[in-house]
Amino acid sequence: MSFEVLAPGILTLLQDSGRVGYQHLGITTGGPMDEHAYYWANRLLGNDPSAVQLEITFGQLQLQANASSTIAITGADLCATLNDKVITPWRTYAIASGDVLAFVTPKSGLRAYLAVSGGFQCQPKLGSCSTVKREQLGGLSGLGHAIATGDILPFESNTTRPEQRVPKWAIPNYDVPLELGVIPSYQHASFSRDEQMTFYTSNYEVSQHIDRMGYRLSGPPVTSQLDGIISEGIAFGAIQIPSDGQPIVLMKDRQTIGGYPKIGCLSSLGTSQLSQRQPGQIVTFSPSDVADAEIERRLFNRVILG
C-alpha cells in the first residue's frame, strides 16, 4: 500500500509531531508548522495523534494511489483535485488504486496536510520522522530530503472509513487579518513602554522572507534597551527583535539558541495560525497571559484526544 510521487511540489515534507529531547544537542524539533491542521487530519481518520503526514507548502504535488484507503486533507485550500475533480480540505475522502491526487496553488492559506488511514510509514531518526532539511535529518531517506519525483510513500493500512468532516467552528479563516496574543516573556522588560505600545498597536505585514525557520514581519520598528544578550534557548513562537527592529517569529525549524532580545512568545496554536499567512497579509499583536495559552491548549487537546 503506497502512493507514488508523480510531481513533488514546491516543498513537500514528511512530518510527525516533532523530535523532542534533543535541543540541548542543537537539534531542533521540526514537526508540523500548523499543529491545528495536522492534529485534526489524524483525528478525522482515528490515527495516532502523532502519525506521519505530508506537509504540502504552496502545492504542485501530484500523487498516484497504489491501493485503496481513506485520506484526510486539512489546512490550506490548495485547489486540490481527485481524478481531476475539485475537492475541498477539512474532510476525508475514499481513494482507490490508480486514483490521482493533485494540489495546485493556494486559494487560501499556505500549507495543506495530507494524512492517510494508519499513517505513512517512515523509519524514525532520533525518535521522529519529521523532516528538517537544514539538519539533514528525517523524512523518507532519513537524511532530511524533501519528497521527490518517483518516491514511493508506503502507508500502514488500506482501511476505508466513513466520511468525516471537521466541524465548522474549528475551521480557521486564513484570509482575515490575524491578531495574536503575546506572552510577555524573555526580555520583554527591556523594551520601554513606548516601544511596547508601538509593537501592540501597529500593523505588521508578512514579508517575503518566511520559511520553516522563521517569519520575518515588516512594520514600525521596535528597539530594545539591550544591544544583545547571551545566547539562550528558544521556544516555538518566540518573537526576536534584531537590530533593524523588525520582528521575527521563530518557527518549527528554528535554531535552538539565539542572542537577539525577544519581546515575548506566541502560543503554539497562535504560531500555527501565523504559518498559514502569505506574504502581504496583516498581523497584529496584543498582550496575553500564559494561563490563557494553557487553557486554549487544554481545550484543543480535549477535542483532539477525546
Backbone torsions as a table, in degrees:
resi	resn	phi	psi	omega
1	MET	NA	124.0	-175.3
2	SER	-166.5	169.4	165.5
3	PHE	-110.9	143.2	169.7
4	GLU	-103.0	133.8	-179.3
5	VAL	-83.5	111.6	177.3
6	LEU	-85.4	-34.9	175.4
7	ALA	-147.2	132.6	-169.5
8	PRO	-83.2	-14.1	-177.7
9	GLY	82.0	177.7	-178.6
10	ILE	-65.4	-50.6	176.3
11	LEU	-155.9	106.0	179.9
12	THR	-121.6	123.5	-172.6
13	LEU	-130.1	142.6	168.7
14	LEU	-77.0	131.4	-179.9
15	GLN	-139.7	138.4	164.2
16	ASP	-113.0	-156.3	-173.9
17	SER	-75.4	-6.8	173.5
18	GLY	122.2	165.3	-176.2
19	ARG	-101.8	107.4	-171.6
20	VAL	-106.6	139.7	171.6
21	GLY	101.1	10.9	-176.2
22	TYR	-126.8	8.0	-178.1
23	GLN	-65.2	-27.0	178.0
24	HIS	-67.7	-14.5	175.9
25	LEU	-99.7	5.2	-179.6
26	GLY	85.5	13.3	-179.3
27	ILE	-102.8	120.0	-175.8
28	THR	-76.5	170.7	-173.7
29	THR	-79.2	-32.6	-170.4
30	GLY	60.6	-153.4	-179.8
31	GLY	98.6	179.8	-174.9
32	PRO	-70.9	134.6	176.1
33	MET	-63.7	-39.6	179.9
34	ASP	-109.8	95.1	-178.8
35	GLU	-65.1	-35.6	-179.5
36	HIS	-57.4	-51.9	-178.4
37	ALA	-68.1	-40.6	-178.2
38	TYR	-61.1	-51.2	-176.9
39	TYR	-68.4	-32.3	177.5
40	TRP	-66.6	-36.2	179.6
41	ALA	-61.5	-44.9	177.2
42	ASN	-67.7	-35.5	178.8
43	ARG	-61.3	-42.0	-178.8
44	LEU	-60.3	-32.8	-175.5
45	LEU	-96.5	-2.5	-175.9
46	GLY	70.4	21.0	178.8
47	ASN	-74.1	164.4	165.0
48	ASP	-55.3	138.8	-177.9
49	PRO	-55.8	-26.1	-177.6
50	SER	-100.5	14.1	-179.0
51	ALA	-59.5	146.6	-175.1
52	VAL	-72.3	134.9	178.2
53	GLN	-128.9	175.2	169.6
54	LEU	-100.6	128.9	170.0
55	GLU	-99.6	119.2	-172.2
56	ILE	-112.2	109.0	-178.0
57	THR	-97.9	118.8	175.0
58	PHE	73.8	-12.1	174.3
59	GLY	99.0	-154.4	-178.3
60	GLN	71.3	15.1	176.8
61	LEU	-89.7	140.1	176.1
62	GLN	-137.1	126.7	-177.0
63	LEU	-127.3	149.2	172.2
64	GLN	-119.8	128.9	-179.7
65	ALA	-79.1	139.5	176.6
66	ASN	-109.2	8.5	177.9
67	ALA	-162.5	162.4	176.1
68	SER	-78.3	145.0	176.9
69	SER	-168.8	-170.0	173.5
70	THR	-125.2	136.0	178.8
71	ILE	-118.1	160.9	171.4
72	ALA	-129.8	139.9	176.9
73	ILE	-123.0	128.3	177.3
74	THR	-135.6	176.7	177.2
75	GLY	85.0	-141.6	-174.4
76	ALA	-61.8	149.3	170.5
77	ASP	-88.3	102.1	-179.0
78	LEU	-100.5	26.7	178.6
79	CYS	54.5	48.0	-177.2
80	ALA	-68.0	152.4	174.5
81	THR	-133.9	148.7	173.2
82	LEU	-121.7	111.4	-173.6
83	ASN	53.6	44.6	176.4
84	ASP	70.9	5.7	174.9
85	LYS	-98.4	129.6	-176.5
86	VAL	-66.0	133.5	176.2
87	ILE	-127.6	159.1	-175.5
88	THR	-114.6	156.4	179.1
89	PRO	-78.3	179.2	177.4
90	TRP	70.1	34.8	176.3
91	ARG	-161.4	173.0	179.4
92	THR	-101.9	161.0	177.3
93	TYR	-143.0	140.7	171.0
94	ALA	-82.3	136.9	177.1
95	ILE	-125.7	154.4	179.3
96	ALA	-124.0	162.4	178.1
97	SER	-57.3	132.5	-179.0
98	GLY	95.8	-14.7	178.6
99	ASP	-63.9	145.1	178.3
100	VAL	-115.0	122.9	179.0
101	LEU	-109.1	128.3	-176.6
102	ALA	-133.8	145.9	175.4
103	PHE	-121.3	131.6	-172.2
104	VAL	-98.0	-100.4	179.4
105	THR	-135.7	162.8	-172.7
106	PRO	-66.2	129.6	166.0
107	LYS	-93.8	-34.9	177.9
108	SER	-156.2	133.9	-177.6
109	GLY	82.3	-172.1	-173.9
110	LEU	-133.3	-30.8	-174.0
111	ARG	-128.5	126.2	174.7
112	ALA	-105.6	155.6	178.8
113	TYR	-121.7	129.3	179.1
114	LEU	-115.1	114.6	176.1
115	ALA	-111.3	152.7	177.5
116	VAL	-126.0	149.5	-178.9
117	SER	-55.5	123.6	-178.0
118	GLY	90.8	-18.6	178.6
119	GLY	89.4	155.2	174.5
120	PHE	-73.9	146.4	178.2
121	GLN	-90.5	135.0	-177.5
122	CYS	-159.8	141.2	179.0
123	GLN	-80.1	117.5	-177.6
124	PRO	-65.1	148.2	171.0
125	LYS	-121.7	121.6	-174.5
126	LEU	54.0	42.9	173.0
127	GLY	81.6	8.0	-176.3
128	SER	-152.2	151.4	174.1
129	CYS	-95.9	-2.0	-175.3
130	SER	-57.4	134.1	-176.9
131	THR	-89.9	122.7	172.6
132	VAL	-124.7	103.3	-173.6
133	LYS	-62.8	-41.5	-176.6
134	ARG	-60.4	-35.9	-177.3
135	GLU	-94.7	1.4	179.3
136	GLN	51.8	52.7	-172.9
137	LEU	-140.7	134.8	174.5
138	GLY	88.8	-174.3	-178.8
139	GLY	82.6	-172.1	-175.0
140	LEU	-62.1	-39.8	-178.7
141	SER	-86.9	-15.2	-173.1
142	GLY	82.6	-4.0	-174.9
143	LEU	-109.3	15.1	174.9
144	GLY	80.6	20.1	-179.0
145	HIS	-82.1	141.9	170.2
146	ALA	-69.1	163.7	177.4
147	ILE	-63.1	138.9	-176.3
148	ALA	-126.5	159.8	177.3
149	THR	-57.0	133.9	179.7
150	GLY	91.9	-11.5	177.7
151	ASP	-61.9	145.3	174.3
152	ILE	-108.9	122.6	-175.7
153	LEU	-108.1	95.1	-178.6
154	PRO	-73.4	149.0	172.8
155	PHE	-129.2	163.0	-164.9
156	GLU	-81.6	-23.0	-170.6
157	SER	-149.4	148.1	173.0
158	ASN	-107.4	27.8	-179.2
159	THR	-64.9	130.6	172.0
160	THR	-95.2	141.7	-175.1
161	ARG	-127.3	158.9	176.2
162	PRO	-62.0	153.3	178.8
163	GLU	-61.6	136.1	178.2
164	GLN	-132.3	149.2	177.7
165	ARG	-134.5	147.7	173.0
166	VAL	-74.5	135.2	178.6
167	PRO	-61.0	148.9	-174.4
168	LYS	-58.1	-35.3	-176.8
169	TRP	-67.0	-18.2	-177.4
170	ALA	-98.7	1.8	-178.4
171	ILE	-96.2	115.4	-178.6
172	PRO	-71.7	155.6	171.3
173	ASN	-103.1	107.3	-175.7
174	TYR	-80.9	-2.5	-175.1
175	ASP	-96.8	-12.4	-178.1
176	VAL	-87.6	155.0	174.5
177	PRO	-55.9	142.3	-172.6
178	LEU	-107.7	123.5	172.6
179	GLU	-105.1	128.0	-175.1
180	LEU	-119.4	134.1	175.5
181	GLY	-79.3	133.6	-178.6
182	VAL	-111.3	124.2	174.0
183	ILE	-80.4	115.3	-175.6
184	PRO	-71.7	96.5	-173.7
185	SER	-135.8	-168.1	-179.5
186	TYR	53.3	-121.7	-175.4
187	GLN	-100.3	32.0	-177.2
188	HIS	-53.3	-40.4	-176.8
189	ALA	-68.3	-15.2	179.3
190	SER	-81.7	-4.5	175.1
191	PHE	-99.5	125.1	-177.4
192	SER	-62.9	166.0	178.7
193	ARG	-59.6	-37.7	178.2
194	ASP	-64.0	-42.7	179.6
195	GLU	-66.7	-40.7	176.8
196	GLN	-62.3	-41.2	179.1
197	MET	-62.5	-41.3	176.5
198	THR	-58.8	-46.3	-177.6
199	PHE	-62.3	-43.0	-173.7
200	TYR	-84.6	-9.7	-177.9
201	THR	-115.5	3.5	-175.7
202	SER	-105.0	154.6	170.3
203	ASN	-87.5	135.7	174.9
204	TYR	-120.1	138.3	-178.0
205	GLU	-102.6	136.1	174.2
206	VAL	-66.4	123.5	-176.2
207	SER	-85.2	-179.3	175.3
208	GLN	-74.6	-14.4	-174.2
209	HIS	-94.8	76.9	179.6
210	ILE	-133.2	141.1	175.1
211	ASP	-160.1	-167.6	-177.2
212	ARG	-73.7	-10.8	175.5
213	MET	-84.7	-43.5	-175.9
214	GLY	-165.5	157.4	174.9
215	TYR	-111.0	111.8	176.1
216	ARG	-88.8	127.3	-179.0
217	LEU	-105.7	157.6	-178.0
218	SER	-125.5	127.7	-179.6
219	GLY	176.4	-164.4	179.0
220	PRO	-56.8	127.8	-177.5
221	PRO	-70.8	149.9	172.8
222	VAL	-125.1	146.0	-172.6
223	THR	-127.3	134.4	174.4
224	SER	-86.7	154.6	174.4
225	GLN	-75.4	-7.2	178.6
226	LEU	-96.7	139.0	174.6
227	ASP	-76.7	-29.7	-179.7
228	GLY	-175.8	173.9	179.5
229	ILE	-136.1	164.0	170.8
230	ILE	-67.0	133.2	-178.1
231	SER	-53.9	138.3	-177.5
232	GLU	-142.1	166.1	179.5
233	GLY	-62.7	148.8	-175.2
234	ILE	-124.7	132.3	179.3
235	ALA	-93.5	157.7	170.1
236	PHE	-56.2	124.8	178.0
237	GLY	95.5	-3.5	177.5
238	ALA	-62.0	142.2	-178.1
239	ILE	-110.4	102.9	-179.9
240	GLN	-95.0	148.5	-178.0
241	ILE	-119.2	102.1	177.6
242	PRO	-74.6	-174.7	-173.3
243	SER	-63.9	-24.4	179.6
244	ASP	-82.4	-2.6	175.9
245	GLY	78.0	4.9	-178.8
246	GLN	-94.3	121.9	-174.6
247	PRO	-62.8	143.5	172.2
248	ILE	-125.4	118.7	177.2
249	VAL	-91.7	124.4	-174.4
250	LEU	-86.6	132.0	-169.9
251	MET	-109.4	-160.4	-169.2
252	LYS	-64.0	-36.0	-178.3
253	ASP	-98.2	25.2	-179.7
254	ARG	-59.4	159.0	168.6
255	GLN	-65.1	156.8	-174.9
256	THR	-83.4	-22.4	175.7
257	ILE	-133.8	160.1	178.6
258	GLY	-161.4	158.3	-174.8
259	GLY	-116.9	12.0	174.8
260	TYR	-86.9	146.1	172.4
261	PRO	-61.4	145.9	-179.0
262	LYS	-124.7	128.3	-175.4
263	ILE	-80.8	-17.4	179.6
264	GLY	167.0	-161.3	-174.9
265	CYS	-146.6	141.9	172.9
266	LEU	-85.9	158.2	170.4
267	SER	-70.6	162.2	179.1
268	SER	-62.5	-38.6	179.9
269	LEU	-72.7	-33.1	174.6
270	GLY	-65.2	-43.2	179.1
271	THR	-64.3	-34.7	176.4
272	SER	-59.0	-42.8	178.9
273	GLN	-64.9	-38.4	177.5
274	LEU	-61.5	-35.6	-176.4
275	SER	-64.7	-13.8	178.5
276	GLN	-96.1	0.1	-179.3
277	ARG	-88.4	139.0	-179.0
278	GLN	-96.4	160.9	175.2
279	PRO	-51.5	135.6	-179.6
280	GLY	98.1	-17.5	178.8
281	GLN	-78.8	155.9	-171.6
282	ILE	-100.4	138.7	177.5
283	VAL	-129.3	136.7	172.3
284	THR	-125.3	162.4	-176.7
285	PHE	-125.5	151.5	175.0
286	SER	-143.0	150.2	178.6
287	PRO	-63.7	141.0	179.3
288	SER	-135.3	-171.5	-176.8
289	ASP	-137.5	146.7	-179.1
290	VAL	-60.8	-30.7	178.4
291	ALA	-64.1	-38.3	177.6
292	ASP	-62.4	-43.0	179.5
293	ALA	-64.5	-39.8	179.4
294	GLU	-64.7	-43.5	179.4
295	ILE	-63.7	-44.7	178.7
296	GLU	-57.7	-43.0	-177.8
297	ARG	-71.1	-39.2	179.2
298	ARG	-63.6	-41.0	178.2
299	LEU	-64.7	-41.3	178.5
300	PHE	-62.8	-46.9	180.0
301	ASN	-61.8	-35.9	179.4
302	ARG	-63.3	-40.3	178.8
303	VAL	-68.9	-45.2	-174.4
304	ILE	-73.2	-42.8	-174.5
305	LEU	-90.7	-13.3	178.7
306	GLY	79.6	NA	NA
